Amino acid sequence: MHMLYDSESFVVVHMLPDALEPAPQDPQALNDTSVARFARHGFEIVDKRSGKEVYLDGSWAEMFQAQILAWQRKTPTQEEVEDALDRYAGLAQNPVVVH
C-alpha cells in the first residue's frame, strides 16, 4: 500500500498485490479459484467530504494510472487534481469503514 495523495478533500492509495503464489501444475487445480494467479493492483480514492470510497482495478486502474503518469509529466495544480478526483469520487458508493 502506497499513499499517493492526501488533501483536505481526498486520499488516494495505490494498493499493490501481495506476492504471487506459483501457478498449480495439476490441470485439475486450474479450476480452483482460491489460488491467486494474477497480480492486480488498484487505487482506492476516499472522498473525505462524503465519507465514501471507490476502489479502481482492472481497466479503471489502468486509466487512472495513465492519469497519474500524465500528472508526472506535467505537474498539475491542486485544483486540477481535485477536479479529476472529484469525477472518480462520483463512482463512490461504499462508506468508509475503519478497520
C-alpha positions as CSV (number, residue, x, y, z in Angstrom):
1,M,0.0,0.0,0.0
2,H,1.4,3.4,-1.0
3,M,-0.2,6.7,-0.3
4,L,-0.1,8.9,-3.4
5,Y,-2.2,11.9,-2.4
6,D,-3.7,13.4,0.8
7,S,-5.6,16.6,1.0
8,E,-8.5,18.1,3.0
9,S,-10.9,16.5,0.5
10,F,-9.3,13.3,-0.8
11,V,-6.9,10.5,-0.1
12,V,-5.5,8.3,-2.9
13,V,-3.8,5.0,-2.1
14,H,-2.1,2.6,-4.6
15,M,-2.9,-0.9,-3.5
16,L,-0.1,-3.3,-4.6
17,P,-0.6,-7.0,-4.9
18,D,0.9,-9.5,-2.5
19,A,3.5,-11.9,-3.7
20,L,2.1,-14.3,-6.2
21,E,1.6,-17.9,-5.4
22,P,3.1,-20.2,-8.1
23,A,0.5,-21.5,-10.6
24,P,-0.6,-25.0,-9.9
25,Q,1.0,-27.7,-12.0
26,D,-2.1,-30.0,-11.7
27,P,-4.6,-29.3,-14.5
28,Q,-7.5,-30.0,-12.1
29,A,-6.2,-27.3,-9.9
30,L,-6.6,-24.7,-12.7
31,N,-10.3,-24.7,-11.8
32,D,-9.6,-23.8,-8.2
33,T,-10.5,-20.1,-7.9
34,S,-8.9,-19.8,-4.5
35,V,-5.4,-19.9,-5.9
36,A,-4.0,-16.5,-6.9
37,R,-2.8,-16.5,-10.5
38,F,-2.6,-12.8,-11.5
39,A,-1.1,-9.9,-9.7
40,R,-3.5,-6.9,-9.8
41,H,-3.1,-3.5,-8.4
42,G,-5.7,-0.9,-7.8
43,F,-6.3,2.5,-6.4
44,E,-8.5,3.5,-3.5
45,I,-9.9,7.0,-3.7
46,V,-11.5,8.3,-0.5
47,D,-13.8,11.3,-0.6
48,K,-13.4,12.8,2.9
49,R,-16.3,15.2,2.3
50,S,-18.9,12.4,1.7
51,G,-17.2,9.7,3.8
52,K,-17.3,7.3,0.8
53,E,-14.6,5.4,-1.2
54,V,-14.2,3.8,-4.5
55,Y,-11.7,1.1,-5.5
56,L,-10.4,1.1,-9.1
57,D,-9.0,-2.0,-10.5
58,G,-8.7,-3.6,-13.9
59,S,-9.2,-1.1,-16.8
60,W,-10.3,1.6,-14.4
61,A,-7.0,1.3,-12.6
62,E,-5.1,1.4,-15.9
63,M,-6.9,4.6,-16.9
64,F,-6.2,6.2,-13.5
65,Q,-2.6,5.2,-13.7
66,A,-2.4,6.8,-17.1
67,Q,-3.7,10.0,-15.5
68,I,-1.0,9.8,-12.8
69,L,1.7,9.4,-15.4
70,A,0.3,12.5,-17.2
71,W,0.5,14.4,-14.0
72,Q,4.1,13.3,-13.5
73,R,5.0,14.7,-17.0
74,K,3.1,18.0,-16.5
75,T,2.7,19.0,-12.8
76,P,-1.0,19.9,-12.4
77,T,-2.4,22.4,-9.9
78,Q,-4.1,21.1,-6.8
79,E,-7.4,22.3,-8.3
80,E,-6.8,20.2,-11.4
81,V,-6.0,17.1,-9.3
82,E,-9.1,17.7,-7.1
83,D,-11.3,18.1,-10.1
84,A,-10.1,14.8,-11.6
85,L,-10.5,13.0,-8.2
86,D,-14.0,14.5,-7.9
87,R,-15.0,12.9,-11.1
88,Y,-13.8,9.5,-9.9
89,A,-15.4,10.1,-6.5
90,G,-18.7,10.3,-8.3
91,L,-18.4,6.5,-8.6
92,A,-18.1,6.1,-4.8
93,Q,-20.8,4.0,-3.2
94,N,-19.1,2.4,-0.3
95,P,-19.0,4.1,3.1
96,V,-15.5,4.3,4.6
97,V,-15.1,1.7,7.3
98,V,-12.3,2.0,9.8
99,H,-10.6,-1.4,10.4
